[in-house]
Amino acid sequence: MLFRSSIRSEAKTLIEQLHNAHKETHLMSGDRIENTRSISEQLGIKHFLGNLKPKDKLENVNRLQQQGAIVVMTGDGVSDAPVLAGADLSIAMGKGTQLAAAAADMILISNNIEHIYHGYQIAIKTLRIIKQNLGWALLYNVIAIPAAASGHVEPWLAAIGMSASSLVVVLNAMRLNRMKFNRTS
């Protein structure tokens, strides 16, 4: 008998967003292979494994990591705890078990898995802003410090310049506050 799981719409949206971002998705489940295949087909996931024990999931994650993949794992059950602990980044669902939450790096409180992609977008933009801020600070210090040390710039002007440089960095970082997402739950 094939058990039909209902798949939440945000799961399909998340998988589509990840595929559009050129991320590879895998479904590893303890469920029967028929159920796992059906869910994978509905979500558009090419790589799936069923009938897995917790140690099997962890071995598959380790194999992906040995191939150079950075593995982000999402789970909510007791059987997911070992693989959540072994992934490069792990996200436990807010309504999952306490053991899964304890093993994970993060907990998705909303229980809307589409928010995982929002977190990914924030992380990408944060990294970009960090690089911009480091570049700006390096450029300013390479130019301003030698100019001040050699006497080409008055000390009071160098101090104002340093304050202005810090303000530029803070204002650039504040752009993260403008990120908006469709909040569905």
N, C-alpha and C positions, 0 to 999 in steps of 0.2 A: 504494500500500500504506500503510495507517495503522499507525504504530508506537504501541503501547500502553505508555505509561510507567506503572510502578507508583507510586502516590502513597502516601507515608507517612501513617500515621494522624494523626500530630501536625500535619501540614500542614492537614488538614481541621479539626482542633480549633483551630488558630491562627486560621484564617480565620473560623470561627464566633465565637471570642472577640472578634476585631476587629469583626465585624459587630454583635455584641451591645453593643460599646462605641461604636457608631455611627461607625465608621471605614470609609471607602471603600477597597476593594481593587482593584488592577489587576494583570493578568498581562501582561508584555511579554516576548516570547520570540523567539529567532532560529529556533525550530523552525517547521515547516510550520503553516499556519493550522489545518488539520484537527486536528493534535495539540494545539495551543494551545486550540482550542475544546473538545475533549474533556476536557482537564485542567481548564479553567475550569468546565465544567459539573459535573464531579465534585466540585470544591471549592466551588461556589456563588459563583464570581467572575463578576460581570456584565460587567466591563470587561476586554477582552483584545485583544491585538494579536499577530499572528504574522509570521513572515518578516522580522523586524526586524534591521537591522544595528546595530552599537553606536551609531552617530551618530543613527539613528532613535529608539532608546530614549532617548538624551539629549534629543533634540528633544521627545519626548513628556513627559518629566519637566519640561523647561523650560516647556512649554505649561501643564502642571498648576500649576506654581509661579506663572506669570503670572496664572492664574485665582484665586490666593490660597491654594492648597493648600500644606500643609507636607508634603513628600514624604520618606517613609522608604523606602529601597530596600534590598533584600536580594539578594545575588548571590554566585556562587562562581567564575565563569569569567573568562578573559582578556577576553572580549567584554563583560563586565559592568563592567570597570574605569572606562571613561569615565563611565558613568551613575552608578556609585557615587560618583565624585568630584563629580558635579554635583548629587546629591541633598542635601536639607537635613540628613539624617542617613542614614548608610549603614552597613550591617552585612554583613560578609563571613562566609561560612560557614567554620568552622575547618578543614575538609578541602578547601577550595577552593584556587585558585591563589594563588601569592605576589603576583602583580600585583593581583588582587582585594583581597587583604589590605592591600597597600600603599595602595590607593586609598580604602579604607573608613575610617570614623571609629571603628568598633568591629569586633572579631572575636568571633564566637560560637564559643567553643572546643568546646562540647559537641556541636555539629552537630545538636542537637535544636531545630528552629525554634520549637517551642512556648515555649521559653525567651525568645523575643523578647517575647512578651506578659508574661511575668514581669518583664522589664526595664521594660516600659511601666508596669506596676503599681507597681514600685518608684519610678520617676520621678515618677508622679502623687502618691504618698504623700510622697516627699521634698519636692516642691514645696509640698504642703499644710503639712508640718511647718516648712519654711523660713518660710512666711507666718505661721504661728502664732508662731514664735520671734521674728520681726521685730516682730510686733504686740505681743507681751509685752514685749520690750525697749523698744519705743517708749513703751508705756503706763507702764512702770516709770520710765523716764527723764523723761517729761513730768511725772510726779507727784513723784518722789523728789528729783531735782536741784533744782528750785525750792524744795522744802521744806527741803532741807539748806542751800541757799544763803541762804535767808531766816532760818535759825536755828530753824525749827520742829522740826527733827530734829537730834539730836546727831550729830557726825561719825562716832563709832564705830558708831552705829546705822545710819547711811547706808552705811558700809563693810560691815556685816553684811548689810544689805539687798541691796547690789550682789552680794555673794557668793551670797546665796540666789537672786537673779535669774539669775545665771550657772548655778547648779545646776539650776534649773527648765528652762532652755534645753537643757542637756546631757541631762537625763533625758527631756525630750520628744524629742530627736533619737534617743536610744537605742531608742525604740519601733520604729525601722526594723529593728532586729536581730530583732524578733519575727515578721517576715514569713516565712511558711513556704509552700513550694511542693512539689507532688508531683514528686520527682526521678526521672525515668524513664530518663535516660541522661546 
